[in-house]
Amino acid sequence: MPATDWWRSAAIYQVYVRSFADADGDGTGDLAGVRAKLSYLAELGVEALWFTPWYLSPLADGGYDVADYRTIDPAFGTLAEAEKLIAEARALGIRTIVDIVPNHVSDQHPWFRAALAAGPGSPERELFHFKEGRGEHGELPPNDWEGEFGGTAWTRLPDGQWYLHLFAPQQPDLNWAHPAVRQEHEDVLRFWFERGVAGVRIDSAALLAKDPALPDFVEGRDPHPYVDRDELHDIYRSWRRVADEYDGVFVGEVWLPDSERFARYLRPDELHTAFNFSFLSCPWDAALLRASIDETLAEHAPVGAPATWVLCNHDVTRTVTRYGREETGFEFAAKVFGTPTDLALGTRRARAAALLSLALPGAVYVYQGEELGLPEVEIPRDRIEDPMHFRSGGTDPGRDGCRVPLPWDPEPPAAESWLPQPPDWPAYAASAQERDPGSMLSLYRAALRLRRTEPGFGDGEFGWLPSASEVLAFTRPGGLVCVVNLGREPVELPGHREVLLASGGLRDGLLPSDTGVWLRV
Ligand code: ISL
């Protein structure tokens, strides 16, 4: 495979900078911390790092409220440090992916401040969606759209106008029909590609374009006023021309139930890849997972794009907690206060799921802490920071529970971290897991090493093997076979020469419940 095709098979590690590693001991992760852990990441065996937004930000939404795309937030470091980090990682064979948030900016971004100052009717306001309200005195929002975090998607200003924000009020939506908005983002892409980044993750990629009439939402009406509008494809085609100048690649955050609509973003002149959220939100059930895998491969094939496999990220319940819960369906990935979890069961399944996702064809994402088997944390209510919690009126725990700073060592850090680590987290410390061959970290290291050295893994041929309905079994080139038992009873393994790796012990040659194995046949 040519070197420029690295993204078709890469194992990509998501770094939530604020919670990764804290070098200056102020309780918040930073770039110096990432640089200090590059050898850990190289040893883990990942081929690229995706950094969640590290730009100047008031952190009203964990950095997804960007005040300046060309400045690193001083809490994290400096641009010069980011450049060093990109180069040092590259020297270790690790590429960098930055996170671009094109749907909105921070309310502290110079454009929005200028728009507020310039007042109604000004050209500055045309970069956003400012509107008069409805009702006798404009006291009602311009339309009935609800924000992704709950509540109306509009906020009224003292001058009477309202502005649109699909997320928090501190995240005003940009007007993508405006040429300056397009120009600015292409300049920002160039800015980061010039600094050596290999790829860009596109936040909320299907939400940028809005119906210019900003009509009320009507269930089932096509096209949707702001999700997956056709205008987006022209935007991404011109982004692709920029990326191609640098051999840069895109991964889109595209949550769409319709696979044909989803695949449009992956046409050869648009985005290279998109996250596979249907796999992430699929419960631990052989038939459902098999269907999700089939559907994923079928939707990618016509456009020639590789699939991606994602078990968790900074927005969803951590894998070991999710797989230890009873309920199924999409709520499964969403967050609920006080849902009982069987962590031992969830961990066993998460280990098997790791072997499953790492053996499937395409690229794969690992979210920081997944390799440590961290569970979701129930954050004390008075420590929650996520706007999703507050916008839900306190009913939704929000997403902080998967964003707790990583435990590197069994000794707690000198300064308490910005989100508190639970008292039992020393047991998950990376330095302790490194020495334990049975740990989640050892499993991930071994699996990622095999994935790199065995050419049959990554993008390429895939075929199901006949198996019991509760078992997922498939072949990859070079005689590689992955078998995962989701049933209650141990099952026999296909005839094989060698067990390469197992997520748990085999018993009398049988594969126990909730266990996965890689074989060579
Ligand atoms: O669009 C959705 C469903 O149709 C949402 O799920 C949406 O894609 C998702 O919430 C977007 O998440 C991303 O953007 C947010 C940020 O808070 C998240 O952390 C980020 O991953 C706003 O920038």
Residues whose N, C-alpha, C, O or C-beta is under 5 A from the ligand:
A	BS01	ISL	D61 Y64 E148 F167 D203 S204 W255 D315
